[in-house]
Amino acid sequence: MHFCVVKSKSIKFVLLMALVAVLLAISINGANSAQVFFGYSTKKVPVYSVETQNKQVAISFDAAWGADKTADIIETLKEFDSSATFFLVGFWVDKYGDMVKAIDEAGFEIGNHSNTHPDMTTLSADKVREELSNCSSLIKDITGKDVELFRAPYGAYSNTVIDTASELGMTTIQWDVDSLDWKGLSAEDITTRILNQVKNGSIILCHNNSDHIVDALPMILDRLQKRGYKVTSIGELIYKENYTIDRNGTQKQN
């Protein structure tokens, strides 16, 4: 009798393990269930920051809704001998071609921020390609340069978005320091927020037409430089080859 009980338990255990193996072999929403079960994910992530020993950070400005403060931003960046990346939406490029030219001629990097500022995760692969291609074409028509960086509107991305950008020669960029300047924060609050979060390899998100960015930017750059940081464009910060991106979006040199 004792032998039968042991044998019955053993059979049940074997059957349970077989069931687990089957479940882990199937897919859940396109991801292997073993990856889901053990806490892994096949979802790709953009570059949020860069692992580096250098006291270097990148500052960026998303441009979609207005341009009247952009010239002041350019002059302030030049005054502090800082570089930057401007992510431009296609309809902004169309409307403010002279400002696009001014950004480029001042030596600043220009990235793609989509053509019409949609939530890219709601689009098919063909529509994503259309958004990115149209915006890059508008920029290149003015600057004569290929666009190498992309930032998704609202920070909304998916594997399709990242893969399509990569196929078009662009690296998808996020940020690890959000100024929240678009919320109407004071210049001092914007500056404090950035200084409290920044570290080596950070990517700072600002907006070209936020309420107090013109007043905040000199303080941001001055205090970053006093802390020993070099403020650059994203293209000067990121690795272009032989790198990995971990699940937190930290780009690391291999």
C-alpha positions as CSV (number, residue, x, y, z in Angstrom):
1,M,0.0,0.0,0.0
2,H,2.8,2.4,0.9
3,F,4.5,1.6,-2.4
4,C,1.3,2.6,-4.3
5,V,1.0,5.9,-2.6
6,V,4.6,6.8,-3.4
7,K,4.1,5.8,-7.0
8,S,0.9,7.8,-7.3
9,K,2.6,10.9,-6.0
10,S,5.5,10.4,-8.4
11,I,3.2,10.1,-11.4
12,K,1.3,13.3,-10.4
13,F,4.6,15.1,-10.0
14,V,5.8,14.0,-13.5
15,L,2.5,15.0,-15.0
16,L,2.6,18.4,-13.3
17,M,6.2,19.1,-14.6
18,A,5.1,18.0,-18.1
19,L,2.2,20.5,-18.0
20,V,4.6,23.3,-16.8
21,A,7.0,22.5,-19.7
22,V,4.1,22.8,-22.2
23,L,2.9,26.1,-20.8
24,L,6.4,27.5,-20.8
25,A,6.9,26.5,-24.4
26,I,3.9,28.4,-25.7
27,S,3.7,32.1,-26.4
28,I,1.8,34.8,-24.4
29,N,1.1,37.9,-26.4
30,G,4.0,37.2,-28.6
31,A,6.5,36.6,-25.8
32,N,7.7,33.2,-24.8
33,S,5.9,32.2,-21.6
34,A,9.2,31.0,-20.0
35,Q,10.4,34.6,-20.3
36,V,7.2,35.9,-18.8
37,F,7.2,33.3,-16.0
38,F,10.7,34.0,-15.0
39,G,10.4,37.7,-15.2
40,Y,12.1,38.3,-18.6
41,S,10.6,40.2,-21.6
42,T,11.2,40.3,-25.3
43,K,10.1,44.0,-25.3
44,K,12.8,46.2,-26.7
45,V,13.7,49.5,-25.0
46,P,15.2,52.8,-26.4
47,V,18.2,54.5,-24.9
48,Y,17.3,56.3,-21.7
49,S,20.8,57.0,-20.5
50,V,24.4,56.0,-21.1
51,E,26.8,54.2,-18.8
52,T,29.9,56.3,-18.7
53,Q,32.6,57.4,-16.3
54,N,32.8,60.7,-18.0
55,K,31.1,63.8,-16.4
56,Q,28.9,64.2,-19.5
57,V,25.2,64.7,-20.0
58,A,23.0,65.5,-23.0
59,I,20.2,68.0,-23.1
60,S,17.4,67.8,-25.6
61,F,14.4,70.0,-26.7
62,D,11.2,68.6,-28.2
63,A,9.6,71.0,-30.7
64,A,6.0,70.7,-31.8
65,W,3.9,73.7,-30.6
66,G,5.5,77.0,-31.3
67,A,8.9,78.5,-31.9
68,D,9.1,82.0,-30.4
69,K,11.6,80.9,-27.6
70,T,13.9,78.8,-29.8
71,A,16.2,81.6,-30.9
72,D,16.8,82.5,-27.2
73,I,17.6,78.8,-26.4
74,I,20.1,78.7,-29.3
75,E,21.8,81.9,-28.0
76,T,22.0,80.6,-24.4
77,L,23.5,77.3,-25.5
78,K,26.1,79.1,-27.5
79,E,26.8,81.4,-24.5
80,F,27.6,78.4,-22.3
81,D,29.4,76.6,-25.1
82,S,27.0,73.7,-24.8
83,S,25.6,71.5,-27.5
84,A,22.1,70.0,-27.6
85,T,19.6,67.9,-29.6
86,F,16.4,69.3,-31.0
87,F,13.7,66.7,-31.8
88,L,11.4,68.2,-34.4
89,V,7.9,67.2,-35.5
90,G,7.3,67.3,-39.3
91,F,4.5,69.9,-39.2
92,W,6.8,72.1,-37.0
93,V,9.6,71.8,-39.6
94,D,7.1,72.7,-42.3
95,K,6.0,75.8,-40.5
96,Y,9.3,77.0,-39.1
97,G,11.8,76.2,-41.8
98,D,13.9,79.3,-41.0
99,M,14.2,78.1,-37.4
100,V,15.2,74.6,-38.5
101,K,17.9,76.2,-40.6
102,A,19.1,78.3,-37.6
103,I,19.3,75.3,-35.3
104,D,21.4,73.5,-37.9
105,E,23.6,76.4,-38.8
106,A,24.3,76.9,-35.1
107,G,25.8,73.4,-35.0
108,F,23.1,71.7,-33.0
109,E,21.8,68.1,-33.7
110,I,18.4,67.6,-35.1
111,G,16.3,64.5,-34.4
112,N,13.0,63.1,-35.7
113,H,10.0,63.5,-33.5
114,S,7.5,62.0,-36.0
115,N,5.6,63.8,-38.7
116,T,2.2,64.5,-37.0
117,H,2.9,63.7,-33.3
118,P,0.7,60.6,-33.0
119,D,0.8,57.8,-30.4
120,M,3.1,55.6,-32.5
121,T,2.1,52.4,-30.7
122,T,-1.4,52.7,-32.3
123,L,0.0,52.7,-35.8
124,S,0.8,49.8,-38.2
125,A,4.4,49.3,-39.3
126,D,3.7,51.0,-42.6
127,K,2.2,54.0,-40.9
128,V,5.2,54.2,-38.5
129,R,7.5,54.1,-41.5
130,E,5.5,56.9,-43.2
131,E,5.6,59.1,-40.1
132,L,9.3,58.7,-39.7
133,S,10.2,58.9,-43.4
134,N,8.2,62.1,-44.0
135,C,9.7,63.9,-41.1
136,S,13.2,63.0,-41.9
137,S,12.7,64.0,-45.5
138,L,11.5,67.5,-44.4
139,I,14.5,67.9,-42.2
140,K,16.9,66.8,-44.8
141,D,15.4,69.1,-47.4
142,I,16.5,72.0,-45.2
143,T,19.7,70.8,-43.6
144,G,21.0,68.4,-46.3
145,K,21.7,65.9,-43.5
146,D,20.4,62.4,-42.7
147,V,18.6,62.1,-39.4
148,E,20.1,59.6,-37.0
149,L,18.0,59.9,-33.8
150,F,14.3,59.4,-33.2
151,R,12.1,60.2,-30.1
152,A,8.6,58.9,-30.0
153,P,5.8,61.4,-29.2
154,Y,4.6,61.0,-25.6
155,G,7.5,58.6,-25.0
156,A,5.2,55.8,-26.4
157,Y,7.1,53.1,-28.2
158,S,6.9,49.4,-29.1
159,N,9.1,46.8,-30.8
160,T,7.6,47.8,-34.1
161,V,8.4,51.5,-33.5
162,I,12.0,50.8,-32.5
163,D,12.6,48.3,-35.3
164,T,11.2,50.6,-37.9
165,A,13.3,53.5,-36.7
166,S,16.4,51.2,-36.8
167,E,15.6,50.1,-40.3
168,L,15.6,53.8,-41.3
169,G,19.0,54.3,-39.7
170,M,17.8,55.9,-36.5
171,T,18.4,55.1,-32.8
172,T,15.3,55.5,-30.6
173,I,16.0,57.9,-27.7
174,Q,14.1,58.4,-24.4
175,W,15.3,60.3,-21.3
176,D,16.1,59.6,-17.7
177,V,15.7,63.2,-16.5
178,D,12.3,64.8,-17.2
179,S,12.3,68.5,-16.5
180,L,8.5,68.6,-16.5
181,D,8.9,72.1,-17.9
182,W,5.7,71.7,-19.9
183,K,3.7,71.7,-16.6
184,G,4.4,75.4,-16.1
185,L,7.0,74.9,-13.3
186,S,9.0,77.9,-12.4
187,A,12.6,78.3,-13.7
188,E,14.0,77.5,-10.3
189,D,11.8,74.4,-9.9
190,I,12.8,73.2,-13.4
191,T,16.5,73.6,-12.6
192,T,16.2,72.0,-9.2
193,R,14.3,69.0,-10.6
194,I,17.0,68.4,-13.2
195,L,19.9,68.9,-10.8
196,N,18.3,66.4,-8.3
197,Q,18.1,63.7,-11.0
198,V,21.1,64.1,-13.2
199,K,24.1,61.7,-13.2
200,N,26.9,60.8,-15.6
201,G,25.3,59.8,-19.0
202,S,21.9,61.3,-18.3
203,I,19.6,62.5,-21.1
204,I,17.6,65.5,-20.1
205,L,14.2,66.2,-21.6
206,C,13.0,69.8,-22.1
207,H,10.7,71.5,-24.6
208,N,11.5,74.4,-26.8
209,N,8.4,76.5,-26.0
210,S,7.6,75.7,-22.4
211,D,6.7,78.6,-20.2
212,H,9.9,79.2,-18.3
213,I,12.6,77.4,-20.3
214,V,14.3,80.6,-21.4
215,D,14.8,81.6,-17.7
216,A,15.6,78.2,-16.6
217,L,18.2,77.2,-19.2
218,P,21.0,79.6,-18.1
219,M,20.6,78.3,-14.5
220,I,20.6,74.7,-15.7
221,L,23.7,75.0,-17.8
222,D,25.6,77.1,-15.2
223,R,24.9,74.7,-12.3
224,L,25.7,71.6,-14.4
225,Q,29.0,73.1,-15.5
226,K,29.8,74.1,-11.9
227,R,29.3,70.4,-11.0
228,G,31.8,69.5,-13.6
229,Y,29.4,68.2,-16.3
230,K,30.0,68.7,-20.0
231,V,26.6,69.3,-21.7
232,T,26.4,67.9,-25.2
233,S,24.1,66.6,-27.8
234,I,22.7,63.1,-27.6
235,G,24.7,62.0,-30.6
236,E,27.9,63.0,-28.8
237,L,26.9,61.0,-25.7
238,I,25.6,57.6,-27.0
239,Y,27.6,54.7,-28.4
240,K,27.2,54.1,-32.1
241,E,28.4,50.5,-32.2
242,N,29.3,47.6,-30.0
243,Y,26.8,48.3,-27.3
244,T,23.9,46.7,-25.5
245,I,20.8,48.3,-23.9
246,D,19.6,46.8,-20.6
247,R,16.0,46.5,-19.5
248,N,16.3,49.9,-17.8
249,G,17.3,51.6,-21.0
250,T,20.9,52.1,-20.0
251,Q,23.2,51.9,-23.0
252,K,26.5,50.1,-22.3
253,Q,29.6,49.7,-24.3
254,N,30.5,46.0,-25.0
